[in-house]
């Protein structure tokens, strides 16, 4: 069964080590001691905690959609030619790259520093496992 140190769990959850320690101290997130007597969190327990505490960014439009992945972020780069554009966003710790028409970039007013939402319909997601811990 995979397990994660507090710092690894914090990185995966996008919070500080201190926040994870507070959850552990409050009994919200279960821990155990590993062979080196360090506090570790069971991978399944961490996944359940992440799922229970996940919250989608607010969607003021009220539009119903089939895409379930909405990531609010900051536009960091826009490269355009006459027809197509590449837009890069930083959504928390995640870099998102989108290809779209140059017309869409102009219509949306996308430029570095603009706030935007990446709506992702994940019909083709590649899942990898790292060779070790984070």
N, CA, C and O atoms as a GROMACS GRO file, in nm:
protein
  536
    1UNK      N    1   0.085  -0.118   0.000
    1UNK     CA    2   0.000   0.000   0.000
    1UNK      C    3   0.089   0.124   0.000
    1UNK      O    4   0.175   0.137   0.087
    2UNK      N    5   0.071   0.215  -0.096
    2UNK     CA    6   0.154   0.337  -0.096
    2UNK      C    7   0.122   0.427   0.023
    2UNK      O    8   0.009   0.430   0.072
    3UNK      N    9   0.223   0.498   0.068
    3UNK     CA   10   0.204   0.593   0.176
    3UNK      C   11   0.287   0.718   0.144
    3UNK      O   12   0.382   0.713   0.066
    4UNK      N   13   0.249   0.828   0.205
    4UNK     CA   14   0.312   0.957   0.174
    4UNK      C   15   0.350   1.030   0.301
    4UNK      O   16   0.275   1.030   0.399
    5UNK      N   17   0.466   1.093   0.299
    5UNK     CA   18   0.507   1.177   0.410
    5UNK      C   19   0.422   1.303   0.408
    5UNK      O   20   0.357   1.335   0.308
    6UNK      N   21   0.422   1.375   0.520
    6UNK     CA   22   0.338   1.494   0.532
    6UNK      C   23   0.370   1.595   0.423
    6UNK      O   24   0.278   1.654   0.366
    7UNK      N   25   0.497   1.617   0.392
    7UNK     CA   26   0.534   1.714   0.288
    7UNK      C   27   0.483   1.669   0.151
    7UNK      O   28   0.441   1.753   0.071
    8UNK      N   29   0.486   1.539   0.124
    8UNK     CA   30   0.436   1.488  -0.004
    8UNK      C   31   0.284   1.505  -0.012
    8UNK      O   32   0.231   1.546  -0.115
    9UNK      N   33   0.216   1.474   0.097
    9UNK     CA   34   0.070   1.490   0.101
    9UNK      C   35   0.032   1.636   0.079
    9UNK      O   36  -0.063   1.666   0.007
   10UNK      N   37   0.107   1.726   0.142
   10UNK     CA   38   0.080   1.870   0.126
   10UNK      C   39   0.094   1.911  -0.020
   10UNK      O   40   0.010   1.984  -0.072
   11UNK      N   41   0.199   1.864  -0.086
   11UNK     CA   42   0.220   1.898  -0.227
   11UNK      C   43   0.106   1.844  -0.313
   11UNK      O   44   0.057   1.914  -0.403
   12UNK      N   45   0.063   1.722  -0.286
   12UNK     CA   46  -0.046   1.662  -0.364
   12UNK      C   47  -0.178   1.734  -0.342
   12UNK      O   48  -0.259   1.744  -0.435
   13UNK      N   49  -0.202   1.784  -0.221
   13UNK     CA   50  -0.327   1.852  -0.190
   13UNK      C   51  -0.322   2.002  -0.219
   13UNK      O   52  -0.424   2.070  -0.213
   14UNK      N   53  -0.203   2.053  -0.251
   14UNK     CA   54  -0.190   2.195  -0.282
   14UNK      C   55  -0.201   2.285  -0.160
   14UNK      O   56  -0.249   2.398  -0.169
   15UNK      N   57  -0.155   2.235  -0.045
   15UNK     CA   58  -0.159   2.312   0.080
   15UNK      C   59  -0.020   2.308   0.145
   15UNK      O   60   0.070   2.240   0.095
   16UNK      N   61  -0.004   2.380   0.255
   16UNK     CA   62   0.124   2.381   0.325
   16UNK      C   63   0.139   2.257   0.413
   16UNK      O   64   0.041   2.191   0.448
   17UNK      N   65   0.263   2.228   0.448
   17UNK     CA   66   0.290   2.118   0.542
   17UNK      C   67   0.216   2.143   0.674
   17UNK      O   68   0.162   2.050   0.734
   18UNK      N   69   0.215   2.269   0.718
   18UNK     CA   70   0.148   2.303   0.845
   18UNK      C   71  -0.001   2.273   0.840
   18UNK      O   72  -0.058   2.229   0.940
   19UNK      N   73  -0.064   2.296   0.726
   19UNK     CA   74  -0.207   2.266   0.713
   19UNK      C   75  -0.230   2.116   0.729
   19UNK      O   76  -0.323   2.076   0.799
   20UNK      N   77  -0.148   2.035   0.665
   20UNK     CA   78  -0.162   1.889   0.679
   20UNK      C   79  -0.138   1.849   0.824
   20UNK      O   80  -0.210   1.764   0.877
   21UNK      N   81  -0.039   1.907   0.888
   21UNK     CA   82  -0.013   1.875   1.030
   21UNK      C   83  -0.134   1.910   1.117
   21UNK      O   84  -0.167   1.835   1.209
   22UNK      N   85  -0.199   2.023   1.090
   22UNK     CA   86  -0.319   2.060   1.166
   22UNK      C   87  -0.430   1.958   1.145
   22UNK      O   88  -0.499   1.921   1.240
   23UNK      N   89  -0.448   1.911   1.021
   23UNK     CA   90  -0.550   1.809   0.994
   23UNK      C   91  -0.516   1.680   1.069
   23UNK      O   92  -0.604   1.614   1.123
   24UNK      N   93  -0.387   1.645   1.071
   24UNK     CA   94  -0.343   1.525   1.143
   24UNK      C   95  -0.370   1.542   1.292
   24UNK      O   96  -0.425   1.452   1.356
   25UNK      N   97  -0.331   1.656   1.348
   25UNK     CA   98  -0.350   1.681   1.492
   25UNK      C   99  -0.498   1.681   1.530
   25UNK      O  100  -0.533   1.641   1.641
   26UNK      N  101  -0.584   1.725   1.438
   26UNK     CA  102  -0.728   1.729   1.465
   26UNK      C  103  -0.793   1.592   1.444
   26UNK      O  104  -0.911   1.574   1.475
   27UNK      N  105  -0.716   1.496   1.391
   27UNK     CA  106  -0.771   1.363   1.366
   27UNK      C  107  -0.849   1.354   1.236
   27UNK      O  108  -0.915   1.253   1.210
   28UNK      N  109  -0.842   1.459   1.156
   28UNK     CA  110  -0.914   1.461   1.028
   28UNK      C  111  -0.845   1.374   0.923
   28UNK      O  112  -0.910   1.318   0.835
   29UNK      N  113  -0.715   1.363   0.934
   29UNK     CA  114  -0.635   1.286   0.839
   29UNK      C  115  -0.553   1.184   0.919
   29UNK      O  116  -0.466   1.223   0.998
   30UNK      N  117  -0.579   1.054   0.900
   30UNK     CA  118  -0.510   0.952   0.980
   30UNK      C  119  -0.364   0.934   0.938
   30UNK      O  120  -0.332   0.939   0.819
   31UNK      N  121  -0.277   0.912   1.036
   31UNK     CA  122  -0.135   0.887   1.010
   31UNK      C  123  -0.090   0.764   1.088
   31UNK      O  124  -0.158   0.717   1.180
   32UNK      N  125   0.024   0.713   1.048
   32UNK     CA  126   0.090   0.606   1.122
   32UNK      C  127   0.240   0.632   1.113
   32UNK      O  128   0.284   0.716   1.035
   33UNK      N  129   0.316   0.562   1.191
   33UNK     CA  130   0.462   0.575   1.187
   33UNK      C  131   0.518   0.471   1.090
   33UNK      O  132   0.476   0.356   1.091
   34UNK      N  133   0.614   0.513   1.007
   34UNK     CA  134   0.679   0.418   0.916
   34UNK      C  135   0.796   0.352   0.989
   34UNK      O  136   0.812   0.370   1.109
   35UNK      N  137   0.876   0.275   0.917
   35UNK     CA  138   0.988   0.202   0.977
   35UNK      C  139   1.091   0.296   1.041
   35UNK      O  140   1.162   0.257   1.133
   36UNK      N  141   1.097   0.420   0.992
   36UNK     CA  142   1.191   0.519   1.049
   36UNK      C  143   1.124   0.607   1.154
   36UNK      O  144   1.182   0.706   1.198
   37UNK      N  145   1.003   0.571   1.194
   37UNK     CA  146   0.924   0.644   1.293
   37UNK      C  147   0.881   0.783   1.246
   37UNK      O  148   0.858   0.873   1.327
   38UNK      N  149   0.870   0.800   1.113
   38UNK     CA  150   0.818   0.925   1.057
   38UNK      C  151   0.668   0.909   1.036
   38UNK      O  152   0.621   0.799   1.008
   39UNK      N  153   0.595   1.018   1.048
   39UNK     CA  154   0.451   1.014   1.024
   39UNK      C  155   0.426   1.001   0.874
   39UNK      O  156   0.480   1.078   0.794
   40UNK      N  157   0.345   0.902   0.837
   40UNK     CA  158   0.307   0.883   0.697
   40UNK      C  159   0.156   0.865   0.688
   40UNK      O  160   0.090   0.822   0.782
   41UNK      N  161   0.104   0.899   0.571
   41UNK     CA  162  -0.039   0.891   0.546
   41UNK      C  163  -0.062   0.784   0.440
   41UNK      O  164   0.001   0.786   0.334
   42UNK      N  165  -0.152   0.693   0.468
   42UNK     CA  166  -0.188   0.588   0.374
   42UNK      C  167  -0.244   0.650   0.246
   42UNK      O  168  -0.326   0.742   0.251
   43UNK      N  169  -0.200   0.599   0.131
   43UNK     CA  170  -0.243   0.654   0.003
   43UNK      C  171  -0.393   0.651  -0.018
   43UNK      O  172  -0.451   0.747  -0.069
   44UNK      N  173  -0.458   0.541   0.022
   44UNK     CA  174  -0.604   0.531   0.005
   44UNK      C  175  -0.675   0.633   0.094
   44UNK      O  176  -0.774   0.693   0.052
   45UNK      N  177  -0.626   0.653   0.216
   45UNK     CA  178  -0.687   0.752   0.306
   45UNK      C  179  -0.669   0.893   0.252
   45UNK      O  180  -0.759   0.976   0.262
   46UNK      N  181  -0.551   0.919   0.194
   46UNK     CA  182  -0.525   1.051   0.136
   46UNK      C  183  -0.617   1.076   0.015
   46UNK      O  184  -0.669   1.186  -0.002
   47UNK      N  185  -0.635   0.973  -0.067
   47UNK     CA  186  -0.723   0.987  -0.184
   47UNK      C  187  -0.867   1.013  -0.140
   47UNK      O  188  -0.935   1.098  -0.199
   48UNK      N  189  -0.913   0.941  -0.039
   48UNK     CA  190  -1.049   0.963   0.012
   48UNK      C  191  -1.064   1.104   0.068
   48UNK      O  192  -1.165   1.171   0.043
   49UNK      N  193  -0.965   1.149   0.144
   49UNK     CA  194  -0.967   1.284   0.201
   49UNK      C  195  -0.972   1.388   0.089
   49UNK      O  196  -1.050   1.483   0.096
   50UNK      N  197  -0.890   1.370  -0.014
   50UNK     CA  198  -0.887   1.465  -0.126
   50UNK      C  199  -1.023   1.469  -0.197
   50UNK      O  200  -1.072   1.576  -0.231
   51UNK      N  201  -1.082   1.353  -0.218
   51UNK     CA  202  -1.212   1.346  -0.285
   51UNK      C  203  -1.320   1.414  -0.202
   51UNK      O  204  -1.403   1.488  -0.256
   52UNK      N  205  -1.320   1.390  -0.071
   52UNK     CA  206  -1.422   1.449   0.017
   52UNK      C  207  -1.408   1.600   0.030
   52UNK      O  208  -1.507   1.670   0.049
   53UNK      N  209  -1.286   1.651   0.019
   53UNK     CA  210  -1.263   1.794   0.039
   53UNK      C  211  -1.245   1.872  -0.091
   53UNK      O  212  -1.217   1.991  -0.089
   54UNK      N  213  -1.261   1.804  -0.203
   54UNK     CA  214  -1.247   1.872  -0.332
   54UNK      C  215  -1.365   1.966  -0.353
   54UNK      O  216  -1.478   1.934  -0.318
   55UNK      N  217  -1.336   2.079  -0.409
   55UNK     CA  218  -1.444   2.172  -0.442
   55UNK      C  219  -1.415   2.232  -0.579
   55UNK      O  220  -1.303   2.274  -0.608
   56UNK      N  221  -1.516   2.234  -0.660
   56UNK     CA  222  -1.502   2.293  -0.793
   56UNK      C  223  -1.502   2.445  -0.780
   56UNK      O  224  -1.568   2.500  -0.691
   57UNK      N  225  -1.429   2.512  -0.867
   57UNK     CA  226  -1.435   2.659  -0.863
   57UNK      C  227  -1.576   2.706  -0.894
   57UNK      O  228  -1.646   2.642  -0.972
   58UNK      N  229  -1.618   2.816  -0.834
   58UNK     CA  230  -1.753   2.864  -0.859
   58UNK      C  231  -1.776   2.895  -1.006
   58UNK      O  232  -1.687   2.947  -1.074
   59UNK      N  233  -1.894   2.864  -1.054
   59UNK     CA  234  -1.931   2.890  -1.193
   59UNK      C  235  -2.051   2.983  -1.193
   59UNK      O  236  -2.165   2.938  -1.182
   60UNK      N  237  -2.025   3.113  -1.206
   60UNK     CA  238  -2.135   3.209  -1.199
   60UNK      C  239  -2.228   3.206  -1.321
   60UNK      O  240  -2.334   3.267  -1.318
   61UNK      N  241  -2.189   3.134  -1.427
   61UNK     CA  242  -2.270   3.134  -1.549
   61UNK      C  243  -2.398   3.054  -1.533
   61UNK      O  244  -2.498   3.083  -1.599
   62UNK      N  245  -2.398   2.953  -1.445
   62UNK     CA  246  -2.515   2.868  -1.429
   62UNK      C  247  -2.535   2.772  -1.545
   62UNK      O  248  -2.637   2.704  -1.551
   63UNK      N  249  -2.439   2.766  -1.636
   63UNK     CA  250  -2.449   2.679  -1.753
   63UNK      C  251  -2.424   2.535  -1.711
   63UNK      O  252  -2.330   2.507  -1.636
   64UNK      N  253  -2.507   2.443  -1.758
   64UNK     CA  254  -2.486   2.300  -1.736
   64UNK      C  255  -2.395   2.250  -1.846
   64UNK      O  256  -2.413   2.285  -1.963
   65UNK      N  257  -2.296   2.168  -1.810
   65UNK     CA  258  -2.205   2.116  -1.912
   65UNK      C  259  -2.160   1.975  -1.875
   65UNK      O  260  -2.164   1.935  -1.759
   66UNK      N  261  -2.118   1.902  -1.977
   66UNK     CA  262  -2.071   1.766  -1.952
   66UNK      C  263  -1.926   1.763  -1.905
   66UNK      O  264  -1.886   1.668  -1.838
   67UNK      N  265  -1.848   1.864  -1.938
   67UNK     CA  266  -1.709   1.869  -1.892
   67UNK      C  267  -1.707   1.891  -1.741
   67UNK      O  268  -1.773   1.982  -1.690
   68UNK      N  269  -1.633   1.808  -1.669
   68UNK     CA  270  -1.633   1.813  -1.523
   68UNK      C  271  -1.510   1.883  -1.466
   68UNK      O  272  -1.503   1.904  -1.344
   69UNK      N  273  -1.416   1.917  -1.549
   69UNK     CA  274  -1.290   1.972  -1.500
   69UNK      C  275  -1.280   2.120  -1.533
   69UNK      O  276  -1.259   2.157  -1.648
   70UNK      N  277  -1.295   2.205  -1.431
   70UNK     CA  278  -1.283   2.350  -1.446
   70UNK      C  279  -1.168   2.396  -1.359
   70UNK      O  280  -1.165   2.371  -1.239
   71UNK      N  281  -1.072   2.464  -1.421
   71UNK     CA  282  -0.954   2.509  -1.348
   71UNK      C  283  -0.937   2.659  -1.370
   71UNK      O  284  -0.910   2.704  -1.481
   72UNK      N  285  -0.951   2.735  -1.262
   72UNK     CA  286  -0.931   2.880  -1.269
   72UNK      C  287  -0.781   2.906  -1.268
   72UNK      O  288  -0.708   2.846  -1.190
   73UNK      N  289  -0.736   2.996  -1.355
   73UNK     CA  290  -0.593   3.023  -1.359
   73UNK      C  291  -0.561   3.156  -1.421
   73UNK      O  292  -0.648   3.234  -1.458
   74UNK      N  293  -0.433   3.180  -1.432
   74UNK     CA  294  -0.379   3.303  -1.485
   74UNK      C  295  -0.313   3.273  -1.618
   74UNK      O  296  -0.233   3.180  -1.628
   75UNK      N  297  -0.346   3.350  -1.721
   75UNK     CA  298  -0.281   3.333  -1.851
   75UNK      C  299  -0.136   3.378  -1.836
   75UNK      O  300  -0.109   3.489  -1.791
   76UNK      N  301  -0.043   3.291  -1.875
   76UNK     CA  302   0.099   3.323  -1.862
   76UNK      C  303   0.167   3.349  -1.996
   76UNK      O  304   0.271   3.414  -2.000
   77UNK      N  305   0.109   3.299  -2.105
   77UNK     CA  306   0.170   3.317  -2.236
   77UNK      C  307   0.065   3.301  -2.344
   77UNK      O  308  -0.024   3.216  -2.334
   78UNK      N  309   0.075   3.384  -2.448
   78UNK     CA  310  -0.011   3.371  -2.565
   78UNK      C  311   0.077   3.387  -2.688
   78UNK      O  312   0.142   3.490  -2.705
   79UNK      N  313   0.079   3.285  -2.774
   79UNK     CA  314   0.154   3.291  -2.899
   79UNK      C  315   0.053   3.273  -3.011
   79UNK      O  316  -0.015   3.171  -3.018
   80UNK      N  317   0.043   3.373  -3.099
   80UNK     CA  318  -0.057   3.367  -3.206
   80UNK      C  319   0.007   3.383  -3.342
   80UNK      O  320   0.113   3.445  -3.357
   81UNK      N  321  -0.059   3.327  -3.442
   81UNK     CA  322  -0.028   3.359  -3.581
   81UNK      C  323  -0.159   3.405  -3.643
   81UNK      O  324  -0.250   3.446  -3.570
   82UNK      N  325  -0.172   3.400  -3.772
   82UNK     CA  326  -0.294   3.453  -3.834
   82UNK      C  327  -0.416   3.366  -3.810
   82UNK      O  328  -0.529   3.415  -3.813
   83UNK      N  329  -0.396   3.237  -3.787
   83UNK     CA  330  -0.509   3.145  -3.773
   83UNK      C  331  -0.520   3.084  -3.633
   83UNK      O  332  -0.629   3.082  -3.575
   84UNK      N  333  -0.410   3.035  -3.578
   84UNK     CA  334  -0.413   2.961  -3.452
   84UNK      C  335  -0.333   3.031  -3.343
   84UNK      O  336  -0.249   3.118  -3.369
   85UNK      N  337  -0.361   2.990  -3.218
   85UNK     CA  338  -0.290   3.045  -3.103
   85UNK      C  339  -0.264   2.935  -3.001
   85UNK      O  340  -0.338   2.837  -2.992
   86UNK      N  341  -0.157   2.953  -2.926
   86UNK     CA  342  -0.126   2.866  -2.813
   86UNK      C  343  -0.134   2.951  -2.687
   86UNK      O  344  -0.064   3.051  -2.674
   87UNK      N  345  -0.221   2.910  -2.595
   87UNK     CA  346  -0.241   2.984  -2.470
   87UNK      C  347  -0.195   2.896  -2.355
   87UNK      O  348  -0.238   2.781  -2.343
   88UNK      N  349  -0.107   2.950  -2.272
   88UNK     CA  350  -0.061   2.878  -2.154
   88UNK      C  351  -0.120   2.945  -2.031
   88UNK      O  352  -0.126   3.067  -2.022
   89UNK      N  353  -0.163   2.862  -1.936
   89UNK     CA  354  -0.220   2.910  -1.810
   89UNK      C  355  -0.152   2.840  -1.694
   89UNK      O  356  -0.106   2.726  -1.707
   90UNK      N  357  -0.146   2.908  -1.582
   90UNK     CA  358  -0.101   2.847  -1.457
   90UNK      C  359  -0.224   2.838  -1.368
   90UNK      O  360  -0.277   2.940  -1.324
   91UNK      N  361  -0.270   2.716  -1.343
   91UNK     CA  362  -0.389   2.691  -1.261
   91UNK      C  363  -0.341   2.623  -1.134
   91UNK      O  364  -0.329   2.501  -1.129
   92UNK      N  365  -0.316   2.703  -1.031
   92UNK     CA  366  -0.254   2.648  -0.911
   92UNK      C  367  -0.118   2.594  -0.947
   92UNK      O  368  -0.040   2.664  -1.012
   93UNK      N  369  -0.088   2.471  -0.909
   93UNK     CA  370   0.043   2.415  -0.943
   93UNK      C  371   0.047   2.354  -1.083
   93UNK      O  372   0.150   2.300  -1.124
   94UNK      N  373  -0.063   2.364  -1.157
   94UNK     CA  374  -0.072   2.297  -1.286
   94UNK      C  375  -0.058   2.393  -1.403
   94UNK      O  376  -0.119   2.500  -1.405
   95UNK      N  377   0.024   2.354  -1.500
   95UNK     CA  378   0.038   2.429  -1.625
   95UNK      C  379  -0.059   2.367  -1.725
   95UNK      O  380  -0.058   2.246  -1.747
   96UNK      N  381  -0.142   2.450  -1.785
   96UNK     CA  382  -0.240   2.404  -1.884
   96UNK      C  383  -0.209   2.475  -2.015
   96UNK      O  384  -0.193   2.597  -2.017
   97UNK      N  385  -0.201   2.400  -2.124
   97UNK     CA  386  -0.175   2.456  -2.256
   97UNK      C  387  -0.293   2.426  -2.345
   97UNK      O  388  -0.339   2.312  -2.351
   98UNK      N  389  -0.343   2.528  -2.414
   98UNK     CA  390  -0.458   2.510  -2.503
   98UNK      C  391  -0.426   2.567  -2.640
   98UNK      O  392  -0.365   2.673  -2.653
   99UNK      N  393  -0.468   2.496  -2.743
   99UNK     CA  394  -0.460   2.545  -2.880
   99UNK      C  395  -0.599   2.588  -2.921
   99UNK      O  396  -0.695   2.514  -2.904
  100UNK      N  397  -0.610   2.708  -2.976
  100UNK     CA  398  -0.740   2.761  -3.018
  100UNK      C  399  -0.718   2.857  -3.132
  100UNK      O  400  -0.605   2.888  -3.169
  101UNK      N  401  -0.827   2.905  -3.188
  101UNK     CA  402  -0.814   3.001  -3.298
  101UNK      C  403  -0.767   3.136  -3.244
  101UNK      O  404  -0.794   3.172  -3.130
  102UNK      N  405  -0.696   3.208  -3.329
  102UNK     CA  406  -0.654   3.345  -3.292
  102UNK      C  407  -0.775   3.433  -3.270
  102UNK      O  408  -0.772   3.524  -3.188
  103UNK      N  409  -0.882   3.406  -3.344
  103UNK     CA  410  -1.007   3.482  -3.327
  103UNK      C  411  -1.061   3.464  -3.185
  103UNK      O  412  -1.106   3.561  -3.123
  104UNK      N  413  -1.058   3.341  -3.134
  104UNK     CA  414  -1.107   3.315  -2.998
  104UNK      C  415  -1.022   3.390  -2.895
  104UNK      O  416  -1.076   3.443  -2.798
  105UNK      N  417  -0.892   3.394  -2.916
  105UNK     CA  418  -0.803   3.467  -2.824
  105UNK      C  419  -0.842   3.614  -2.821
  105UNK      O  420  -0.851   3.675  -2.714
  106UNK      N  421  -0.865   3.672  -2.939
  106UNK     CA  422  -0.905   3.814  -2.946
  106UNK      C  423  -1.040   3.835  -2.880
  106UNK      O  424  -1.057   3.928  -2.802
  107UNK      N  425  -1.138   3.749  -2.912
  107UNK     CA  426  -1.273   3.764  -2.858
  107UNK      C  427  -1.276   3.753  -2.705
  107UNK      O  428  -1.352   3.823  -2.639
  108UNK      N  429  -1.192   3.665  -2.650
  108UNK     CA  430  -1.188   3.644  -2.505
  108UNK      C  431  -1.096   3.744  -2.434
  108UNK      O  432  -1.095   3.752  -2.311
  109UNK      N  433  -1.019   3.818  -2.511
  109UNK     CA  434  -0.926   3.915  -2.451
  109UNK      C  435  -0.814   3.847  -2.373
  109UNK      O  436  -0.769   3.898  -2.271
  110UNK      N  437  -0.770   3.732  -2.423
  110UNK     CA  438  -0.665   3.657  -2.352
  110UNK      C  439  -0.529   3.720  -2.377
  110UNK      O  440  -0.488   3.741  -2.491
  111UNK      N  441  -0.461   3.749  -2.269
  111UNK     CA  442  -0.325   3.804  -2.273
  111UNK      C  443  -0.259   3.769  -2.141
  111UNK      O  444  -0.328   3.740  -2.043
  112UNK      N  445  -0.125   3.770  -2.136
  112UNK     CA  446  -0.059   3.739  -2.009
  112UNK      C  447  -0.112   3.827  -1.896
  112UNK      O  448  -0.121   3.949  -1.910
  113UNK      N  449  -0.145   3.762  -1.785
  113UNK     CA  450  -0.199   3.833  -1.670
  113UNK      C  451  -0.350   3.828  -1.660
  113UNK      O  452  -0.406   3.864  -1.556
  114UNK      N  453  -0.418   3.784  -1.766
  114UNK     CA  454  -0.565   3.776  -1.764
  114UNK      C  455  -0.609   3.653  -1.683
  114UNK      O  456  -0.545   3.548  -1.687
  115UNK      N  457  -0.718   3.669  -1.611
  115UNK     CA  458  -0.780   3.558  -1.539
  115UNK      C  459  -0.867   3.481  -1.637
  115UNK      O  460  -0.942   3.541  -1.713
  116UNK      N  461  -0.858   3.349  -1.635
  116UNK     CA  462  -0.936   3.266  -1.727
  116UNK      C  463  -0.969   3.134  -1.660
  116UNK      O  464  -0.912   3.099  -1.557
  117UNK      N  465  -1.062   3.061  -1.719
  117UNK     CA  466  -1.100   2.930  -1.668
  117UNK      C  467  -1.078   2.828  -1.780
  117UNK      O  468  -1.131   2.844  -1.890
  118UNK      N  469  -1.001   2.724  -1.752
  118UNK     CA  470  -0.983   2.615  -1.846
  118UNK      C  471  -1.091   2.511  -1.816
  118UNK      O  472  -1.096   2.456  -1.706
  119UNK      N  473  -1.176   2.484  -1.913
  119UNK     CA  474  -1.279   2.381  -1.900
  119UNK      C  475  -1.232   2.264  -1.985
  119UNK      O  476  -1.215   2.277  -2.106
  120UNK      N  477  -1.211   2.150  -1.920
  120UNK     CA  478  -1.146   2.038  -1.986
  120UNK      C  479  -1.241   1.920  -1.995
  120UNK      O  480  -1.290   1.870  -1.893
  121UNK      N  481  -1.267   1.875  -2.116
  121UNK     CA  482  -1.344   1.753  -2.140
  121UNK      C  483  -1.242   1.643  -2.159
  121UNK      O  484  -1.179   1.632  -2.264
  122UNK      N  485  -1.225   1.562  -2.057
  122UNK     CA  486  -1.114   1.467  -2.055
  122UNK      C  487  -1.153   1.332  -2.116
  122UNK      O  488  -1.172   1.234  -2.044
  123UNK      N  489  -1.164   1.329  -2.247
  123UNK     CA  490  -1.197   1.204  -2.315
  123UNK      C  491  -1.073   1.120  -2.341
  123UNK      O  492  -1.084   1.001  -2.368
  124UNK      N  493  -0.955   1.181  -2.331
  124UNK     CA  494  -0.831   1.107  -2.351
  124UNK      C  495  -0.730   1.154  -2.246
  124UNK      O  496  -0.662   1.254  -2.265
  125UNK      N  497  -0.722   1.081  -2.137
  125UNK     CA  498  -0.632   1.116  -2.028
  125UNK      C  499  -0.530   1.004  -2.013
  125UNK      O  500  -0.566   0.887  -1.999
  126UNK      N  501  -0.402   1.039  -2.017
  126UNK     CA  502  -0.295   0.942  -1.998
  126UNK      C  503  -0.256   0.946  -1.851
  126UNK      O  504  -0.226   1.052  -1.797
  127UNK      N  505  -0.255   0.830  -1.785
  127UNK     CA  506  -0.219   0.821  -1.644
  127UNK      C  507  -0.084   0.752  -1.634
  127UNK      O  508  -0.064   0.645  -1.692
  128UNK      N  509   0.008   0.813  -1.560
  128UNK     CA  510   0.141   0.756  -1.539
  128UNK      C  511   0.163   0.732  -1.390
  128UNK      O  512   0.097   0.794  -1.307
  129UNK      N  513   0.256   0.645  -1.357
  129UNK     CA  514   0.297   0.630  -1.218
  129UNK      C  515   0.444   0.669  -1.210
  129UNK      O  516   0.525   0.626  -1.292
  130UNK      N  517   0.480   0.751  -1.110
  130UNK     CA  518   0.620   0.791  -1.096
  130UNK      C  519   0.705   0.672  -1.053
  130UNK      O  520   0.655   0.578  -0.993
  131UNK      N  521   0.834   0.679  -1.084
  131UNK     CA  522   0.926   0.571  -1.047
  131UNK      C  523   0.946   0.557  -0.898
  131UNK      O  524   0.983   0.450  -0.851
  132UNK      N  525   0.922   0.661  -0.823
  132UNK     CA  526   0.938   0.659  -0.678
  132UNK      C  527   0.840   0.757  -0.619
  132UNK      O  528   0.733   0.781  -0.675
  133UNK      N  529   0.876   0.814  -0.506
  133UNK     CA  530   0.791   0.917  -0.447
  133UNK      C  531   0.813   1.048  -0.520
  133UNK      O  532   0.901   1.058  -0.606
  134UNK      N  533   0.734   1.147  -0.485
  134UNK     CA  534   0.738   1.277  -0.552
  134UNK      C  535   0.873   1.340  -0.547
  134UNK      O  536   0.891   1.450  -0.599
   0.00000   0.00000   0.00000
